[in-house]
Amino acid sequence: MDHPRLADLHDAIRTLRDEASALERSMRASIDATPPSMHRSAENLAHYLALRASDHVPLQAELIRTGLSSLARREAHVMPTLDAVERALAAMCGRTPDAPRADIAIDDGATLLERHAAELLGPSAPHPTRIVVTLPPWGAGDVTLMGSLIDAGMDCGRINASHGDPAQWKACADALRTAAAARGRRIPISIDLAGPKVRTGACASGPVDLRAGDTVVLHAGASSTDAPRDAEGRATGAARIAVRPRELVAHIEPRHRVLFDDGNIRARCTAVDRAAGEATCTIEAARTGAWPLKDRKGVNVPDTNLPIRALTDDDLVTLDFAVPHIDYVSMSFVRGPADIADLHAAILARTRRPIGIVAKIETPQACHALPEILLELMKMPPCGVMLARGDLGVEIGFENLPEAQDEILALCEAAHVPVIWATQVLESMTDHGFPTRGEVTDAADAARADAVMLGIGPFMLDTVRFVEDLLARTKLRRARSRAILGKWNAEFGA
């Protein structure tokens, strides 16, 4: 490569370093709000955000032609990589290299990430990805079952606060701690707060069958009723679907999407009557042509900004249980840093014991605010992020989920914040004893994260063993970042 082009590349890298340093300075207050142990991680996050503020694909191609780092897969150590590339280019074009700016070495990024993961999720032997197992309600008090799960490969236990009650949760936690102590192990236990999940009400006379073209009226009442139908079963009027909380009907607007039952029914709002507290929607598609909407199914409204606190009154009651029994808490339906601040305050009001917080990323708002959410999490380590791919896929569109996964993993790696890969991992095997090919590939892909979460089912013990063996043979280490550094944004698929 000719000398003038090398000089241009050198200038480009120096500009990137200047931009990274400038963003670090502008974010100084947020960085200093984290404890000293997190400063280097917060600074690296600032450097990565600067790196992703514009498109560097042409620059990457030029760097590859010179035999230098393309800057890809450098999320955990941005400034030391820029320093190294700057020094190499300076030598190649006969310039004096700049003074290094990095406060961390290239190897420090991976070390910090692993340290933070161990603080939250426990040690990582024999492979770097921990296995988080949802504790079944029917396992409450069963020390033998908990021991079998540990022997199969479980590294963390998870309680889902949407099911069961505090007595049942305590029995699960006590049984797991007893089984772990007998094996000389420390198994962290988490609890997922239920959060403000939007759901349908009870069906007054059985499931409501919905198909494309049907009209439904959303209301804030207690029960749902099917549409009137003619002799051939065709709807002659609108079904009435109860939804809670009532803020949905108060804030939805025409053209907003409404997705029922994990996206199995897709609708769009066509009219709103605020005085009556009703919203009319048209069904645009239903899985298998017609889909029965049953009691208390989830509702996603990705276009509607609902002014609902992520931390509900029920969650505060759950926290009263969690404080003496749980190692970390997973917060559902996080939308921004204020939600994390609310949970920090609620925990501090109950204890000074370090309790980790995991932010479940499952809304478009959380994707947009992820840098700010990470900085808020880092104020009270240990902390982590859960890729809650079920609701996230419904909210942003399943076609955009692969890109979203990559971007979230990359941003969290830049902040040295561990990630839990969650939702429907090997679900067919857990339920029926046999995985699909796609599920096995997905489970192997989970090795890019710091932990993988498994659900409840009759074959869950076999599934834990299967994942343990898969991870031991895969042993992917941090190969989770995107190779192409396009401009970062949360408008997946745009």
C-alpha positions, 0 to 999 in steps of 0.5 A, spaced: 500 500 500 502 506 498 505 511 503 499 517 502 494 511 503 497 509 509 497 516 512 490 517 511 489 510 515 493 513 520 489 519 520 483 515 520 485 511 526 487 517 530 480 521 529 477 515 532 481 515 538 480 522 539 472 521 538 472 515 543 476 520 548 471 525 547 465 521 548 468 518 555 469 525 557 462 527 555 460 521 559 464 522 565 459 524 570 455 517 568 462 513 569 464 516 575 457 514 578 459 507 578 463 504 583 471 504 582 471 497 580 466 499 574 470 505 571 474 501 566 468 497 564 464 504 563 470 507 560 470 502 555 463 502 553 464 509 552 469 508 547 465 502 543 459 507 543 464 512 539 466 507 535 459 505 533 457 512 532 458 511 524 459 506 519 466 503 519 466 498 513 470 501 508 475 503 513 475 495 516 476 493 509 482 498 508 485 495 515 485 488 513 488 489 506 494 492 510 494 486 515 492 489 521 486 488 526 479 490 522 477 492 529 472 487 529 471 482 535 474 488 539 468 490 544 471 488 550 478 492 549 477 498 544 482 503 546 488 498 547 486 496 540 486 503 537 492 504 540 496 498 537 493 499 530 495 507 531 502 504 533 503 500 527 500 505 522 505 510 524 511 505 523 508 503 517 508 510 514 514 513 518 511 517 523 512 518 530 506 514 534 502 518 539 502 516 546 497 510 548 491 512 551 488 506 554 487 504 561 486 497 560 490 492 556 487 488 551 487 481 555 483 485 561 477 486 557 475 478 557 478 478 564 473 483 567 467 480 563 469 473 566 470 476 573 463 480 573 460 474 570 463 470 576 460 475 581 453 474 579 453 467 576 458 463 580 464 460 577 464 458 570 468 451 570 468 446 566 466 451 560 465 458 560 457 458 559 453 457 565 447 453 565 441 456 569 435 452 570 428 454 572 426 450 578 419 447 577 414 448 582 413 441 583 420 440 586 419 444 592 422 441 598 425 436 593 433 435 595 434 429 591 431 433 585 435 439 586 441 434 587 440 431 580 440 437 577 446 440 580 449 433 578 447 434 571 450 441 570 446 446 573 450 452 575 444 457 577 437 456 579 431 460 577 425 461 580 419 464 576 415 469 581 409 469 575 408 462 578 407 459 585 407 463 592 413 465 597 412 458 601 413 454 595 419 459 592 422 458 599 422 450 599 425 450 592 431 455 595 432 451 601 432 444 597 437 447 592 442 450 598 441 443 601 443 439 595 449 444 593 452 444 600 452 437 600 456 437 594 461 443 596 458 447 591 455 455 591 449 455 586 446 462 586 439 463 586 435 468 582 428 470 582 424 473 576 419 479 578 413 478 574 413 485 572 407 489 568 405 484 563 399 486 559 394 480 559 387 478 556 382 477 561 378 470 562 374 467 557 366 468 559 365 461 555 371 458 552 376 460 548 375 466 543 377 463 536 380 469 531 382 469 524 384 474 519 379 479 517 375 478 524 374 485 528 375 485 536 374 490 541 379 491 546 376 493 553 378 494 560 373 489 563 374 483 567 372 477 561 372 476 554 366 474 549 366 471 542 363 474 537 356 472 535 356 467 529 351 465 524 349 458 522 356 457 518 360 459 524 362 466 521 362 472 525 357 477 525 360 482 530 366 483 534 369 479 539 370 483 546 377 482 549 378 484 556 385 487 557 389 489 563 392 494 565 387 499 563 393 503 560 393 499 554 386 502 552 388 509 554 394 510 550 393 505 544 392 509 537 390 507 530 395 503 526 398 501 532 400 493 532 397 488 537 400 481 538 396 476 542 399 470 545 406 470 543 404 473 536 400 467 534 394 472 533 396 479 529 392 485 529 392 492 528 388 498 532 383 501 527 379 506 532 379 508 539 373 511 543 376 514 549 370 515 553 367 508 552 374 505 554 375 501 548 379 500 542 377 496 535 382 492 532 382 488 525 385 481 526 391 481 520 393 474 521 392 468 525 397 462 526 393 455 522 388 460 519 384 460 526 387 461 533 383 460 540 385 465 544 385 462 551 385 465 558 390 470 561 394 470 554 400 475 553 399 482 549 404 485 546 403 493 543 410 494 540 408 501 537 404 503 544 408 507 549 405 505 556 406 509 562 407 503 566 412 502 572 416 496 570 416 495 578 409 493 580 406 493 587 406 485 586 414 485 585 415 489 591 412 484 595 416 479 591 422 483 593 420 482 601 421 474 600 427 475 595 432 479 600 433 474 605 433 468 600 435 470 593 442 472 590 440 476 584 433 479 581 431 479 574 427 485 572 421 484 567 419 489 561 425 494 563 424 500 558 429 505 561 434 506 566 429 509 571 426 502 572 433 500 574 434 506 579 427 504 582 429 497 583 436 499 586 432 504 591 427 498 593 433 493 594 436 498 598 430 500 602 430 492 604 437 491 605 444 493 604 446 486 602 449 485 595 443 483 591 445 482 583 440 485 578 439 482 571 435 487 566 431 483 561 431 486 555 424 484 551 422 491 549 424 496 543 424 501 548 430 497 552 433 496 546 434 504 544 436 505 552 441 499 552 447 504 553 443 508 559 440 501 562 447 498 562 450 504 566 445 504 571 446 497 572 453 498 573 452 503 579 450 497 583 454 490 581 453 485 580 449 486 574 447 482 568 442 482 562 438 477 560 436 476 552 429 475 553 428 473 546 420 471 547 417 477 548 423 481 544 422 477 538 414 478 538 415 486 540 421 487 534 419 482 529 422 475 529 426 477 523 429 482 526 431 478 532 438 475 530 441 482 529 438 484 535 441 478 539 448 480 536 448 487 537 445 486 545 451 481 546 456 486 543 454 492 547 454 488 553 461 485 552 463 492 551 461 494 558 463 487 561 456 485 563 454 478 563 449 476 558 444 470 559 441 467 553 434 465 555 427 463 552 425 456 549 432 453 549 431 446 547 423 447 549 421 441 545 426 436 548 424 439 555 417 437 553 417 431 549 424 428 550 427 430 543 430 436 540 429 439 533 435 440 529 434 448 529 433 448 537 440 444 537 443 449 533 440 455 537 443 452 544 450 451 541 449 459 539 448 460 546 455 458 548 456 466 545 453 468 552 455 467 559 449 463 561 443 459 558 437 459 561 432 452 561 425 452 562 421 447 566 418 440 563 418 433 564 424 431 561 428 437 564 433 433 567 435 430 560 435 437 557 440 439 562 445 433 561 444 435 553 446 442 554 452 440 559 455 436 554 453 440 548 457 446 551 463 442 553 464 440 546 463 447 543 467 451 548 466 457 544 469 463 548 467 470 547 466 469 539 460 473 540 461 480 536 459 482 530 465 482 524 462 488 521 462 495 524 456 498 521 453 504 525 450 502 531 442 503 533 436 499 535 432 500 529 433 493 528 431 491 520 430 498 519 
